Amino acid sequence: MDTRNAPPPGNAIVLFDGSGISNWTSRDGDPAQWRVEGDILHVTPGTGDIMTTQRMTDFVMHLEFRCPDMPQATGQAKGNSGVFLQGRYEVQVLDSYGWDKPGLGDCGAIYNQFAPLSNGCRPAMEWQTYDVVFRAPRAGDSGPTLSLAHNDIIIHNNVQLPGVTGAAIDEDILTPGPLLLQDHRDLVCYRNIWIVELAAAGSSNYEPA
C-alpha cells in the first residue's frame, strides 16, 4: 500500500494542503516565513522552525516529506529536518537512503531515543510518508507512546518515550501541543499534513444489537 497523496478522512483536521500557512507560526508566535508553492511547503533556511496554531493530545497523523539531493553531504548534514509531535518529541527527517543499520539520529528515529527498526527510506527527491499513532502522557504515566510507519513500513511499534527530545518547545507534557517542523537550513519540503484526533478512551458500555 502506498499512502502518498492519501486524502484526509472526513473527520480530519487539515494542517497543510497547499492553501497557505496562516494556521502556522514561528516559535515566538510571529507569522511563519516558509515558502508555499502549489501544494508544497518549503523550508526557507534561516527563518526558523514553524508550528501549528492547532494544539493536539492524542491523534493519528499523516505527513509527507521530500529530502533534497545532497550527494556530497554526510551524516546530519544530509537533508536534515524534524517533525516534533506536540512540539516535544522529534521524529528525525534525513536522507538516510541505503544505510544498512539506521541509528538514533537517522531518518525515522525518535531523536536520540529510539532508532528505527528498519530503514524505510526512499531516495532523495522522492516523496515519503510518515503515518503516526500518538498517545500523550497522562498524570502518573512514564511517557507518551507512539507507533510509526515510514513509507508503509512499521519502524516503531508502540514505543514508550522516556521524555521530551532535544529542542522541545517546553516540558509541559500534560498539556496539548502543536506540530512543529524544523528549519535545519536544508531544503526539505512537506505536503499533505493532517491529523485525526483520538478519544482519550473507548466506551466501557456494551450494548447488544
C-alpha positions as CSV (number, residue, x, y, z in Angstrom):
1,M,0.0,0.0,0.0
2,D,1.3,3.4,-0.9
3,T,-0.1,6.2,1.2
4,R,1.4,9.1,-0.7
5,N,-1.3,11.6,-1.5
6,A,-3.6,9.9,0.9
7,P,-6.8,12.0,1.2
8,P,-7.8,13.2,4.6
9,P,-10.9,11.4,6.0
10,G,-14.0,13.5,6.7
11,N,-13.1,13.9,10.4
12,A,-9.6,15.0,9.8
13,I,-8.1,18.4,10.8
14,V,-6.1,19.5,7.7
15,L,-2.8,21.3,8.8
16,F,-1.4,21.9,5.4
17,D,-2.9,21.3,1.9
18,G,-1.3,24.0,-0.1
19,S,-3.9,26.7,0.6
20,G,-1.5,28.7,2.8
21,I,0.1,28.7,6.2
22,S,-2.0,31.2,8.1
23,N,-2.6,28.5,10.7
24,W,1.2,28.2,11.3
25,T,3.5,30.5,13.3
26,S,7.2,30.7,14.2
27,R,8.3,29.5,17.7
28,D,7.9,33.1,19.1
29,G,4.4,33.4,17.6
30,D,5.2,35.6,14.6
31,P,3.8,34.6,11.2
32,A,5.5,31.6,9.6
33,Q,8.0,32.5,6.9
34,W,8.3,29.3,4.9
35,R,7.5,29.3,1.2
36,V,4.4,27.7,-0.3
37,E,4.3,26.8,-4.0
38,G,1.4,24.8,-5.2
39,D,0.6,22.1,-2.6
40,I,4.2,22.1,-1.3
41,L,5.6,23.7,1.9
42,H,9.3,24.6,1.5
43,V,11.7,25.1,4.4
44,T,13.1,28.6,4.0
45,P,16.6,28.3,5.5
46,G,17.3,30.7,8.3
47,T,13.7,31.7,9.0
48,G,13.3,29.3,11.9
49,D,11.0,26.4,12.9
50,I,7.3,26.7,12.3
51,M,4.4,25.2,14.3
52,T,0.7,24.9,14.1
53,T,-1.8,27.0,16.0
54,Q,-3.7,23.8,16.4
55,R,-2.9,22.1,19.7
56,M,-3.3,18.3,20.0
57,T,-3.3,15.5,22.5
58,D,-4.0,12.0,21.1
59,F,-4.0,11.7,17.3
60,V,-3.3,9.9,14.1
61,M,-1.1,11.9,11.8
62,H,-0.3,11.7,8.1
63,L,2.6,13.8,6.7
64,E,4.7,13.7,3.5
65,F,8.2,15.0,3.1
66,R,10.9,15.2,0.5
67,C,14.7,15.4,1.2
68,P,17.0,17.3,-1.2
69,D,19.7,15.5,-3.2
70,M,22.9,16.4,-1.4
71,P,25.4,13.7,-2.6
72,Q,28.5,15.4,-1.1
73,A,26.9,15.8,2.3
74,T,27.2,13.2,5.1
75,G,25.5,12.4,8.4
76,Q,23.4,15.1,9.9
77,A,24.2,17.5,7.1
78,K,22.2,15.4,4.5
79,G,18.7,16.8,4.1
80,N,18.0,17.4,7.7
81,S,14.7,18.5,9.3
82,G,12.5,17.2,12.0
83,V,8.8,16.6,12.9
84,F,8.1,17.4,16.5
85,L,4.9,15.8,17.9
86,Q,3.3,18.2,20.4
87,G,6.4,20.3,19.8
88,R,8.2,18.0,22.2
89,Y,9.1,14.7,20.6
90,E,11.2,14.8,17.4
91,V,10.9,12.3,14.6
92,Q,14.0,12.8,12.5
93,V,13.9,13.7,8.8
94,L,17.1,12.9,7.0
95,D,18.3,11.4,3.7
96,S,19.3,8.0,5.1
97,Y,18.6,6.0,1.9
98,G,20.6,2.8,1.6
99,W,22.1,2.9,5.1
100,D,22.2,-0.7,6.4
101,K,21.5,0.0,10.1
102,P,20.0,3.4,10.8
103,G,20.8,4.8,14.2
104,L,19.4,7.3,16.8
105,G,19.9,10.3,14.6
106,D,18.8,8.9,11.2
107,C,15.6,9.2,9.3
108,G,12.6,7.9,11.3
109,A,14.5,7.9,14.6
110,I,12.9,9.3,17.7
111,Y,15.8,11.6,18.0
112,N,18.5,10.2,20.4
113,Q,16.0,7.9,22.0
114,F,14.9,5.1,19.6
115,A,16.4,4.1,16.3
116,P,14.0,2.8,13.6
117,L,13.5,-0.9,13.5
118,S,14.5,-0.9,9.8
119,N,15.3,1.6,7.1
120,G,12.2,2.7,5.3
121,C,13.8,5.5,3.2
122,R,13.2,6.2,-0.4
123,P,15.9,8.0,-2.4
124,A,16.4,11.8,-2.1
125,M,13.9,13.8,-4.2
126,E,11.2,11.2,-3.8
127,W,8.2,11.9,-1.6
128,Q,8.0,9.9,1.6
129,T,5.3,9.3,4.2
130,Y,5.1,9.3,8.0
131,D,1.9,7.8,9.5
132,V,1.9,8.1,13.3
133,V,-0.4,7.0,16.1
134,F,0.4,9.1,19.2
135,R,-0.9,8.9,22.7
136,A,0.0,11.7,25.0
137,P,1.2,11.1,28.6
138,R,-1.3,11.2,31.5
139,A,-0.5,12.1,35.1
140,G,1.3,9.1,36.5
141,D,2.4,7.8,33.2
142,S,6.1,7.4,32.4
143,G,5.8,8.9,29.0
144,P,3.8,9.1,25.7
145,T,3.6,6.2,23.3
146,L,3.7,6.1,19.5
147,S,3.7,3.8,16.5
148,L,5.2,5.0,13.2
149,A,5.0,3.7,9.7
150,H,7.6,5.2,7.3
151,N,6.6,4.6,3.7
152,D,4.2,2.0,5.0
153,I,6.9,0.1,6.8
154,I,6.5,-0.1,10.6
155,I,9.6,1.3,12.2
156,H,8.3,2.0,15.7
157,N,5.8,-0.3,17.4
158,N,4.1,1.2,20.4
159,V,7.3,2.5,21.9
160,Q,7.0,4.5,25.2
161,L,9.2,7.6,25.2
162,P,11.3,8.4,28.3
163,G,10.7,12.1,28.0
164,V,11.0,15.1,25.6
165,T,13.7,15.1,22.9
166,G,16.2,17.9,22.4
167,A,15.0,21.3,21.2
168,A,11.4,20.7,22.5
169,I,9.3,23.8,22.9
170,D,8.8,23.1,26.6
171,E,8.5,20.2,29.1
172,D,4.8,20.8,30.0
173,I,4.0,17.3,28.9
174,L,0.4,17.1,30.3
175,T,-0.8,20.0,28.1
176,P,-1.8,19.7,24.4
177,G,1.0,20.8,21.9
178,P,1.4,21.8,18.3
179,L,3.0,20.0,15.4
180,L,6.4,21.7,14.8
181,L,8.6,21.4,11.6
182,Q,12.3,22.1,12.0
183,D,14.4,24.5,10.0
184,H,17.8,22.8,9.9
185,R,18.8,25.0,6.9
186,D,18.3,22.2,4.4
187,L,15.8,22.4,1.5
188,V,13.4,19.8,2.8
189,C,9.7,20.0,1.6
190,Y,6.4,19.0,3.1
191,R,2.9,18.4,1.9
192,N,-0.4,16.8,2.7
193,I,-0.3,17.1,6.5
194,W,-3.4,16.2,8.5
195,I,-4.4,14.6,11.8
196,V,-7.4,12.8,13.2
197,E,-7.9,13.4,16.9
198,L,-8.5,10.3,19.1
199,A,-10.7,10.0,22.1
200,A,-8.9,9.6,25.4
201,A,-10.5,6.1,25.9
202,G,-13.1,4.0,24.4
203,S,-16.6,3.3,25.8
204,S,-16.9,1.0,28.8
205,N,-20.5,0.1,27.9
206,Y,-21.7,-2.9,25.9
207,E,-25.0,-2.5,24.1
208,P,-26.2,-5.6,22.2
209,A,-27.5,-5.1,18.7
